[in-house]
């Protein structure tokens, strides 16, 4: 569990709420699994299928949940992404690259599924 995920311990699994709208009005909410490219343990079969479905032109992580790769998102919804927590603190990992980028005023901008680093 990385502290950047802001996990609140409400669930063992990494999920979000997807709102279904009709004419701009939310009429239904559904909890969906979220996957990312953060450090994790994966089954080989799962990882190979995800790699097969990925579009190499797009940001890998955003393809899992931002609507840029619907076949991949449909596939991963059959699985759950469980958080692992430490004994002394829920966070067991820290993304030190975030601090490095912040010190240099580098930020990631994603547009249409393609990520670019800007300073």
TORTORGU-448440 format. One record per residue: residue number from 1; residue in one letter; x, y, z of N, C-alpha, C, O in turn. Coordinates in nm, 2 decimals. Layout:
// TORTORGU-448440
+-----+---------+--------+--------+--------+--------+--------+--------+--------+--------+--------+--------+--------+--------+
! num ! residuo !    nxx !    nyy !    nzz !   caxx !   cayy !   cazz !    cxx !    cyy !    czz !    oxx !    oyy !    ozz !
+-----+---------+--------+--------+--------+--------+--------+--------+--------+--------+--------+--------+--------+--------+
! NUM !       A !      X !      Y !      Z !      X !      Y !      Z !      X !      Y !      Z !      X !      Y !      Z !
...
+-----+---------+--------+--------+--------+--------+--------+--------+--------+--------+--------+--------+--------+--------+
END
This chain:
// TORTORGU-448440
+-----+---------+--------+--------+--------+--------+--------+--------+--------+--------+--------+--------+--------+--------+
! num ! residuo !    nxx !    nyy !    nzz !   caxx !   cayy !   cazz !    cxx !    cyy !    czz !    oxx !    oyy !    ozz !
+-----+---------+--------+--------+--------+--------+--------+--------+--------+--------+--------+--------+--------+--------+
!   1 !       X !   0.08 !  -0.12 !   0.00 !   0.00 !   0.00 !   0.00 !   0.09 !   0.12 !   0.00 !   0.17 !   0.14 !   0.09 !
!   2 !       X !   0.07 !   0.20 !  -0.10 !   0.15 !   0.33 !  -0.11 !   0.07 !   0.44 !  -0.05 !  -0.05 !   0.45 !  -0.07 !
!   3 !       X !   0.14 !   0.53 !   0.02 !   0.07 !   0.64 !   0.09 !   0.00 !   0.73 !  -0.01 !  -0.09 !   0.81 !   0.03 !
!   4 !       X !   0.05 !   0.74 !  -0.13 !  -0.01 !   0.82 !  -0.23 !  -0.15 !   0.78 !  -0.27 !  -0.23 !   0.86 !  -0.33 !
!   5 !       X !  -0.20 !   0.66 !  -0.24 !  -0.33 !   0.62 !  -0.27 !  -0.44 !   0.67 !  -0.17 !  -0.56 !   0.66 !  -0.20 !
!   6 !       X !  -0.39 !   0.73 !  -0.06 !  -0.49 !   0.78 !   0.04 !  -0.60 !   0.68 !   0.08 !  -0.71 !   0.72 !   0.08 !
!   7 !       X !  -0.55 !   0.56 !   0.11 !  -0.65 !   0.46 !   0.15 !  -0.71 !   0.49 !   0.28 !  -0.64 !   0.52 !   0.38 !
!   8 !       X !  -0.84 !   0.47 !   0.29 !  -0.91 !   0.50 !   0.42 !  -0.95 !   0.38 !   0.50 !  -1.02 !   0.39 !   0.60 !
!   9 !       X !  -0.91 !   0.26 !   0.45 !  -0.94 !   0.13 !   0.52 !  -1.09 !   0.09 !   0.51 !  -1.13 !   0.00 !   0.58 !
!  10 !       X !  -1.17 !   0.16 !   0.43 !  -1.31 !   0.13 !   0.42 !  -1.32 !  -0.01 !   0.35 !  -1.42 !  -0.08 !   0.37 !
!  11 !       X !  -1.23 !  -0.04 !   0.27 !  -1.24 !  -0.17 !   0.19 !  -1.10 !  -0.23 !   0.18 !  -1.00 !  -0.15 !   0.18 !
!  12 !       X !  -1.09 !  -0.36 !   0.16 !  -0.96 !  -0.42 !   0.14 !  -0.92 !  -0.40 !  -0.01 !  -0.80 !  -0.42 !  -0.04 !
!  13 !       X !  -1.01 !  -0.36 !  -0.09 !  -0.98 !  -0.35 !  -0.24 !  -0.98 !  -0.21 !  -0.29 !  -1.05 !  -0.12 !  -0.23 !
!  14 !       X !  -0.90 !  -0.19 !  -0.39 !  -0.89 !  -0.05 !  -0.45 !  -1.01 !  -0.04 !  -0.56 !  -1.01 !  -0.11 !  -0.66 !
!  15 !       X !  -1.10 !   0.05 !  -0.52 !  -1.22 !   0.07 !  -0.61 !  -1.25 !   0.21 !  -0.62 !  -1.20 !   0.30 !  -0.54 !
!  16 !       X !  -1.34 !   0.24 !  -0.71 !  -1.40 !   0.38 !  -0.72 !  -1.55 !   0.36 !  -0.76 !  -1.59 !   0.26 !  -0.79 !
!  17 !       X !  -1.62 !   0.47 !  -0.75 !  -1.76 !   0.47 !  -0.79 !  -1.77 !   0.53 !  -0.93 !  -1.73 !   0.64 !  -0.95 !
!  18 !       X !  -1.83 !   0.45 !  -1.01 !  -1.86 !   0.50 !  -1.15 !  -2.00 !   0.54 !  -1.16 !  -2.09 !   0.47 !  -1.12 !
!  19 !       X !  -2.03 !   0.67 !  -1.20 !  -2.16 !   0.72 !  -1.21 !  -2.22 !   0.70 !  -1.35 !  -2.15 !   0.74 !  -1.45 !
!  20 !       X !  -2.33 !   0.65 !  -1.36 !  -2.40 !   0.64 !  -1.49 !  -2.50 !   0.75 !  -1.50 !  -2.58 !   0.77 !  -1.42 !
!  21 !       X !  -2.48 !   0.83 !  -1.61 !  -2.57 !   0.95 !  -1.62 !  -2.66 !   0.94 !  -1.75 !  -2.62 !   0.88 !  -1.85 !
!  22 !       X !  -2.78 !   0.99 !  -1.73 !  -2.87 !   1.00 !  -1.84 !  -2.91 !   1.15 !  -1.85 !  -2.96 !   1.21 !  -1.75 !
!  23 !       X !  -2.88 !   1.21 !  -1.97 !  -2.91 !   1.35 !  -1.98 !  -2.83 !   1.44 !  -1.88 !  -2.88 !   1.54 !  -1.83 !
!  24 !       X !  -2.71 !   1.39 !  -1.84 !  -2.63 !   1.46 !  -1.74 !  -2.67 !   1.44 !  -1.60 !  -2.60 !   1.50 !  -1.51 !
!  25 !       X !  -2.77 !   1.36 !  -1.57 !  -2.81 !   1.34 !  -1.43 !  -2.77 !   1.20 !  -1.39 !  -2.80 !   1.10 !  -1.46 !
!  26 !       X !  -2.70 !   1.19 !  -1.28 !  -2.66 !   1.06 !  -1.23 !  -2.78 !   0.97 !  -1.19 !  -2.86 !   1.02 !  -1.10 !
!  27 !       X !  -2.80 !   0.86 !  -1.25 !  -2.91 !   0.77 !  -1.22 !  -2.87 !   0.64 !  -1.15 !  -2.96 !   0.57 !  -1.10 !
!  28 !       X !  -2.74 !   0.61 !  -1.16 !  -2.70 !   0.48 !  -1.10 !  -2.55 !   0.49 !  -1.07 !  -2.47 !   0.56 !  -1.14 !
!  29 !       X !  -2.51 !   0.43 !  -0.96 !  -2.37 !   0.42 !  -0.92 !  -2.32 !   0.28 !  -0.91 !  -2.40 !   0.19 !  -0.86 !
!  30 !       X !  -2.20 !   0.25 !  -0.96 !  -2.15 !   0.12 !  -0.96 !  -2.01 !   0.13 !  -0.90 !  -1.93 !   0.21 !  -0.95 !
!  31 !       X !  -1.97 !   0.04 !  -0.81 !  -1.83 !   0.03 !  -0.76 !  -1.75 !  -0.06 !  -0.86 !  -1.79 !  -0.17 !  -0.89 !
!  32 !       X !  -1.64 !   0.00 !  -0.91 !  -1.56 !  -0.07 !  -1.00 !  -1.42 !  -0.09 !  -0.95 !  -1.37 !   0.00 !  -0.87 !
!  33 !       X !  -1.35 !  -0.19 !  -0.99 !  -1.21 !  -0.22 !  -0.95 !  -1.12 !  -0.12 !  -1.02 !  -1.14 !  -0.08 !  -1.13 !
!  34 !       X !  -1.01 !  -0.08 !  -0.95 !  -0.91 !   0.00 !  -1.01 !  -0.78 !  -0.07 !  -1.00 !  -0.74 !  -0.13 !  -0.90 !
!  35 !       X !  -0.71 !  -0.07 !  -1.11 !  -0.58 !  -0.13 !  -1.12 !  -0.48 !  -0.02 !  -1.17 !  -0.53 !   0.08 !  -1.23 !
!  36 !       X !  -0.36 !  -0.04 !  -1.14 !  -0.26 !   0.06 !  -1.19 !  -0.13 !  -0.01 !  -1.21 !  -0.12 !  -0.13 !  -1.20 !
!  37 !       X !  -0.03 !   0.07 !  -1.25 !   0.11 !   0.01 !  -1.27 !   0.20 !   0.03 !  -1.15 !   0.32 !   0.01 !  -1.16 !
!  38 !       X !   0.14 !   0.06 !  -1.04 !   0.22 !   0.08 !  -0.91 !   0.27 !  -0.06 !  -0.87 !   0.23 !  -0.16 !  -0.92 !
!  39 !       X !   0.38 !  -0.06 !  -0.78 !   0.43 !  -0.19 !  -0.74 !   0.32 !  -0.28 !  -0.69 !   0.24 !  -0.24 !  -0.61 !
!  40 !       X !   0.32 !  -0.40 !  -0.73 !   0.22 !  -0.50 !  -0.69 !   0.26 !  -0.64 !  -0.73 !   0.36 !  -0.66 !  -0.79 !
!  41 !       X !   0.18 !  -0.73 !  -0.68 !   0.20 !  -0.87 !  -0.71 !   0.09 !  -0.91 !  -0.81 !  -0.03 !  -0.88 !  -0.78 !
!  42 !       X !   0.12 !  -0.97 !  -0.92 !   0.02 !  -1.01 !  -1.02 !   0.04 !  -1.15 !  -1.06 !   0.16 !  -1.21 !  -1.05 !
!  43 !       X !  -0.06 !  -1.22 !  -1.10 !  -0.04 !  -1.35 !  -1.16 !   0.01 !  -1.33 !  -1.30 !  -0.02 !  -1.23 !  -1.37 !
!  44 !       X !   0.09 !  -1.42 !  -1.35 !   0.15 !  -1.41 !  -1.48 !   0.04 !  -1.40 !  -1.59 !   0.06 !  -1.33 !  -1.69 !
!  45 !       X !  -0.06 !  -1.49 !  -1.58 !  -0.16 !  -1.49 !  -1.68 !  -0.24 !  -1.36 !  -1.69 !  -0.26 !  -1.31 !  -1.80 !
!  46 !       X !  -0.27 !  -1.30 !  -1.57 !  -0.33 !  -1.17 !  -1.57 !  -0.24 !  -1.06 !  -1.63 !  -0.29 !  -0.98 !  -1.72 !
!  47 !       X !  -0.12 !  -1.05 !  -1.60 !  -0.03 !  -0.95 !  -1.65 !  -0.01 !  -0.97 !  -1.80 !  -0.01 !  -0.87 !  -1.87 !
!  48 !       X !   0.00 !  -1.09 !  -1.85 !   0.02 !  -1.11 !  -2.00 !  -0.11 !  -1.07 !  -2.07 !  -0.10 !  -1.01 !  -2.18 !
!  49 !       X !  -0.23 !  -1.09 !  -2.02 !  -0.35 !  -1.05 !  -2.09 !  -0.36 !  -0.90 !  -2.09 !  -0.40 !  -0.84 !  -2.19 !
!  50 !       X !  -0.33 !  -0.84 !  -1.97 !  -0.33 !  -0.69 !  -1.97 !  -0.23 !  -0.63 !  -2.07 !  -0.26 !  -0.54 !  -2.14 !
!  51 !       X !  -0.11 !  -0.69 !  -2.08 !  -0.01 !  -0.64 !  -2.18 !  -0.06 !  -0.66 !  -2.32 !  -0.04 !  -0.57 !  -2.41 !
!  52 !       X !  -0.13 !  -0.77 !  -2.35 !  -0.19 !  -0.79 !  -2.48 !  -0.29 !  -0.69 !  -2.52 !  -0.30 !  -0.65 !  -2.63 !
!  53 !       X !  -0.37 !  -0.64 !  -2.42 !  -0.48 !  -0.55 !  -2.44 !  -0.43 !  -0.40 !  -2.44 !  -0.51 !  -0.31 !  -2.48 !
!  54 !       X !  -0.31 !  -0.37 !  -2.40 !  -0.27 !  -0.24 !  -2.39 !  -0.23 !  -0.18 !  -2.52 !  -0.19 !  -0.24 !  -2.61 !
!  55 !       X !  -0.26 !  -0.05 !  -2.53 !  -0.22 !   0.03 !  -2.65 !  -0.09 !   0.10 !  -2.62 !  -0.08 !   0.18 !  -2.52 !
!  56 !       X !   0.02 !   0.06 !  -2.69 !   0.16 !   0.12 !  -2.65 !   0.17 !   0.27 !  -2.68 !   0.26 !   0.33 !  -2.63 !
!  57 !       X !   0.07 !   0.33 !  -2.75 !   0.07 !   0.47 !  -2.77 !   0.02 !   0.55 !  -2.65 !   0.04 !   0.68 !  -2.65 !
!  58 !       X !  -0.05 !   0.49 !  -2.56 !  -0.11 !   0.56 !  -2.45 !  -0.04 !   0.53 !  -2.32 !   0.04 !   0.44 !  -2.30 !
!  59 !       X !  -0.06 !   0.62 !  -2.22 !  -0.01 !   0.60 !  -2.08 !  -0.06 !   0.47 !  -2.03 !  -0.18 !   0.45 !  -2.02 !
!  60 !       X !   0.03 !   0.38 !  -1.99 !  -0.01 !   0.25 !  -1.94 !  -0.11 !   0.25 !  -1.83 !  -0.21 !   0.19 !  -1.83 !
!  61 !       X !  -0.08 !   0.33 !  -1.72 !  -0.17 !   0.33 !  -1.60 !  -0.30 !   0.38 !  -1.63 !  -0.40 !   0.33 !  -1.58 !
!  62 !       X !  -0.31 !   0.49 !  -1.71 !  -0.44 !   0.55 !  -1.74 !  -0.53 !   0.46 !  -1.82 !  -0.66 !   0.48 !  -1.82 !
!  63 !       X !  -0.48 !   0.37 !  -1.89 !  -0.56 !   0.27 !  -1.97 !  -0.65 !   0.18 !  -1.88 !  -0.75 !   0.13 !  -1.93 !
!  64 !       X !  -0.61 !   0.16 !  -1.75 !  -0.68 !   0.08 !  -1.66 !  -0.81 !   0.14 !  -1.62 !  -0.90 !   0.06 !  -1.58 !
!  65 !       X !  -0.82 !   0.27 !  -1.61 !  -0.94 !   0.33 !  -1.55 !  -0.99 !   0.46 !  -1.60 !  -1.08 !   0.52 !  -1.54 !
!  66 !       X !  -0.93 !   0.52 !  -1.70 !  -0.98 !   0.65 !  -1.74 !  -1.06 !   0.65 !  -1.87 !  -1.07 !   0.75 !  -1.94 !
!  67 !       X !  -1.10 !   0.54 !  -1.91 !  -1.19 !   0.53 !  -2.03 !  -1.11 !   0.53 !  -2.16 !  -1.17 !   0.55 !  -2.27 !
!  68 !       X !  -0.98 !   0.53 !  -2.16 !  -0.90 !   0.53 !  -2.28 !  -0.88 !   0.40 !  -2.35 !  -0.85 !   0.39 !  -2.47 !
!  69 !       X !  -0.90 !   0.29 !  -2.27 !  -0.89 !   0.15 !  -2.33 !  -1.00 !   0.07 !  -2.27 !  -0.98 !   0.00 !  -2.17 !
!  70 !       X !  -1.11 !   0.07 !  -2.33 !  -1.23 !   0.00 !  -2.28 !  -1.21 !  -0.15 !  -2.28 !  -1.26 !  -0.22 !  -2.18 !
!  71 !       X !  -1.15 !  -0.22 !  -2.38 !  -1.13 !  -0.36 !  -2.37 !  -1.05 !  -0.40 !  -2.24 !  -1.08 !  -0.50 !  -2.18 !
!  72 !       X !  -0.94 !  -0.32 !  -2.21 !  -0.86 !  -0.35 !  -2.09 !  -0.94 !  -0.33 !  -1.97 !  -0.94 !  -0.41 !  -1.88 !
!  73 !       X !  -1.02 !  -0.22 !  -1.96 !  -1.10 !  -0.19 !  -1.84 !  -1.21 !  -0.30 !  -1.83 !  -1.23 !  -0.34 !  -1.71 !
!  74 !       X !  -1.27 !  -0.35 !  -1.93 !  -1.36 !  -0.45 !  -1.92 !  -1.30 !  -0.58 !  -1.87 !  -1.36 !  -0.65 !  -1.78 !
!  75 !       X !  -1.18 !  -0.61 !  -1.91 !  -1.11 !  -0.73 !  -1.87 !  -1.08 !  -0.73 !  -1.72 !  -1.11 !  -0.82 !  -1.64 !
!  76 !       X !  -1.02 !  -0.62 !  -1.67 !  -0.98 !  -0.61 !  -1.53 !  -1.10 !  -0.60 !  -1.43 !  -1.08 !  -0.63 !  -1.31 !
!  77 !       X !  -1.22 !  -0.57 !  -1.48 !  -1.33 !  -0.56 !  -1.39 !  -1.37 !  -0.70 !  -1.34 !  -1.46 !  -0.71 !  -1.25 !
!  78 !       X !  -1.32 !  -0.81 !  -1.40 !  -1.35 !  -0.94 !  -1.35 !  -1.25 !  -0.98 !  -1.23 !  -1.26 !  -1.09 !  -1.18 !
!  79 !       X !  -1.17 !  -0.89 !  -1.19 !  -1.07 !  -0.91 !  -1.09 !  -1.08 !  -0.80 !  -0.98 !  -1.14 !  -0.70 !  -1.00 !
!  80 !       X !  -1.02 !  -0.83 !  -0.87 !  -1.01 !  -0.73 !  -0.76 !  -0.86 !  -0.70 !  -0.73 !  -0.78 !  -0.79 !  -0.73 !
!  81 !       X !  -0.84 !  -0.58 !  -0.69 !  -0.70 !  -0.53 !  -0.66 !  -0.70 !  -0.50 !  -0.51 !  -0.76 !  -0.40 !  -0.46 !
!  82 !       X !  -0.64 !  -0.59 !  -0.44 !  -0.64 !  -0.58 !  -0.29 !  -0.52 !  -0.50 !  -0.24 !  -0.41 !  -0.52 !  -0.29 !
!  83 !       X !  -0.55 !  -0.42 !  -0.14 !  -0.44 !  -0.34 !  -0.08 !  -0.37 !  -0.43 !   0.02 !  -0.43 !  -0.51 !   0.09 !
!  84 !       X !  -0.24 !  -0.42 !   0.03 !  -0.16 !  -0.48 !   0.13 !  -0.11 !  -0.37 !   0.23 !  -0.08 !  -0.26 !   0.18 !
!  85 !       X !  -0.12 !  -0.40 !   0.36 !  -0.08 !  -0.29 !   0.45 !   0.03 !  -0.34 !   0.54 !   0.04 !  -0.46 !   0.57 !
!  86 !       X !   0.11 !  -0.25 !   0.59 !   0.21 !  -0.28 !   0.69 !   0.16 !  -0.30 !   0.83 !   0.05 !  -0.27 !   0.86 !
!  87 !       X !   0.24 !  -0.36 !   0.91 !   0.20 !  -0.38 !   1.05 !   0.20 !  -0.26 !   1.14 !   0.11 !  -0.24 !   1.22 !
!  88 !       X !   0.30 !  -0.17 !   1.12 !   0.31 !  -0.05 !   1.20 !   0.24 !   0.07 !   1.13 !   0.20 !   0.16 !   1.20 !
!  89 !       X !   0.23 !   0.07 !   1.00 !   0.16 !   0.18 !   0.93 !   0.10 !   0.12 !   0.80 !   0.15 !   0.02 !   0.75 !
!  90 !       X !  -0.02 !   0.17 !   0.77 !  -0.08 !   0.11 !   0.65 !   0.00 !   0.12 !   0.52 !   0.00 !   0.04 !   0.43 !
!  91 !       X !   0.08 !   0.23 !   0.51 !   0.17 !   0.26 !   0.39 !   0.29 !   0.17 !   0.40 !   0.37 !   0.18 !   0.50 !
!  92 !       X !   0.32 !   0.09 !   0.30 !   0.45 !   0.01 !   0.30 !   0.54 !   0.06 !   0.19 !   0.65 !   0.01 !   0.18 !
!  93 !       X !   0.49 !   0.15 !   0.10 !   0.58 !   0.21 !   0.00 !   0.56 !   0.36 !  -0.01 !   0.46 !   0.41 !   0.03 !
!  94 !       X !   0.66 !   0.42 !  -0.06 !   0.65 !   0.57 !  -0.09 !   0.71 !   0.59 !  -0.23 !   0.82 !   0.54 !  -0.26 !
!  95 !       X !   0.64 !   0.67 !  -0.31 !   0.69 !   0.70 !  -0.44 !   0.79 !   0.82 !  -0.43 !   0.75 !   0.94 !  -0.42 !
!  96 !       X !   0.92 !   0.79 !  -0.42 !   1.02 !   0.89 !  -0.40 !   1.04 !   0.98 !  -0.52 !   1.09 !   1.09 !  -0.52 !
!  97 !       X !   0.99 !   0.93 !  -0.64 !   1.00 !   1.00 !  -0.76 !   0.91 !   1.13 !  -0.76 !   0.94 !   1.23 !  -0.82 !
!  98 !       X !   0.80 !   1.12 !  -0.68 !   0.71 !   1.24 !  -0.66 !   0.79 !   1.36 !  -0.60 !   0.78 !   1.47 !  -0.65 !
!  99 !       X !   0.86 !   1.33 !  -0.50 !   0.94 !   1.44 !  -0.43 !   1.05 !   1.49 !  -0.53 !   1.07 !   1.61 !  -0.54 !
! 100 !       X !   1.11 !   1.40 !  -0.60 !   1.22 !   1.44 !  -0.70 !   1.16 !   1.53 !  -0.80 !   1.21 !   1.64 !  -0.84 !
! 101 !       X !   1.04 !   1.50 !  -0.86 !   0.97 !   1.58 !  -0.96 !   0.93 !   1.71 !  -0.90 !   0.94 !   1.82 !  -0.96 !
! 102 !       X !   0.87 !   1.71 !  -0.78 !   0.82 !   1.84 !  -0.72 !   0.94 !   1.94 !  -0.70 !   0.92 !   2.06 !  -0.72 !
! 103 !       X !   1.06 !   1.89 !  -0.65 !   1.17 !   1.98 !  -0.63 !   1.21 !   2.04 !  -0.77 !   1.27 !   2.15 !  -0.76 !
! 104 !       X !   1.19 !   1.98 !  -0.88 !   1.23 !   2.03 !  -1.01 !   1.11 !   2.09 !  -1.08 !   1.12 !   2.13 !  -1.20 !
! 105 !       X !   1.00 !   2.10 !  -1.02 !   0.87 !   2.16 !  -1.08 !   0.84 !   2.09 !  -1.21 !   0.80 !   2.15 !  -1.31 !
! 106 !       X !   0.85 !   1.96 !  -1.20 !   0.81 !   1.88 !  -1.32 !   0.67 !   1.82 !  -1.29 !   0.65 !   1.77 !  -1.18 !
! 107 !       X !   0.58 !   1.83 !  -1.38 !   0.45 !   1.77 !  -1.36 !   0.41 !   1.69 !  -1.48 !   0.45 !   1.71 !  -1.60 !
! 108 !       X !   0.32 !   1.60 !  -1.46 !   0.27 !   1.51 !  -1.56 !   0.13 !   1.56 !  -1.61 !   0.04 !   1.58 !  -1.53 !
! 109 !       X !   0.12 !   1.58 !  -1.74 !  -0.01 !   1.62 !  -1.80 !  -0.06 !   1.52 !  -1.89 !   0.02 !   1.47 !  -1.98 !
! 110 !       X !  -0.18 !   1.47 !  -1.87 !  -0.24 !   1.37 !  -1.95 !  -0.35 !   1.43 !  -2.04 !  -0.44 !   1.49 !  -1.98 !
! 111 !       X !  -0.34 !   1.40 !  -2.17 !  -0.45 !   1.45 !  -2.26 !  -0.48 !   1.34 !  -2.36 !  -0.39 !   1.29 !  -2.43 !
! 112 !       X !  -0.60 !   1.30 !  -2.37 !  -0.65 !   1.20 !  -2.46 !  -0.57 !   1.07 !  -2.44 !  -0.54 !   1.00 !  -2.54 !
! 113 !       X !  -0.53 !   1.04 !  -2.31 !  -0.47 !   0.91 !  -2.28 !  -0.32 !   0.91 !  -2.30 !  -0.25 !   0.81 !  -2.28 !
! 114 !       X !  -0.26 !   1.03 !  -2.35 !  -0.12 !   1.04 !  -2.37 !  -0.06 !   1.13 !  -2.26 !  -0.11 !   1.24 !  -2.24 !
! 115 !       X !   0.04 !   1.08 !  -2.19 !   0.10 !   1.16 !  -2.08 !   0.23 !   1.22 !  -2.13 !   0.31 !   1.16 !  -2.20 !
! 116 !       X !   0.25 !   1.35 !  -2.08 !   0.38 !   1.42 !  -2.11 !   0.42 !   1.49 !  -1.99 !   0.34 !   1.52 !  -1.90 !
! 117 !       X !   0.56 !   1.50 !  -1.97 !   0.62 !   1.56 !  -1.86 !   0.66 !   1.70 !  -1.89 !   0.72 !   1.72 !  -2.00 !
! 118 !       X !   0.61 !   1.80 !  -1.81 !   0.64 !   1.94 !  -1.84 !   0.71 !   2.00 !  -1.72 !   0.70 !   1.96 !  -1.61 !
! 119 !       X !   0.79 !   2.11 !  -1.75 !   0.85 !   2.18 !  -1.64 !   0.81 !   2.32 !  -1.64 !   0.86 !   2.40 !  -1.55 !
+-----+---------+--------+--------+--------+--------+--------+--------+--------+--------+--------+--------+--------+--------+
END
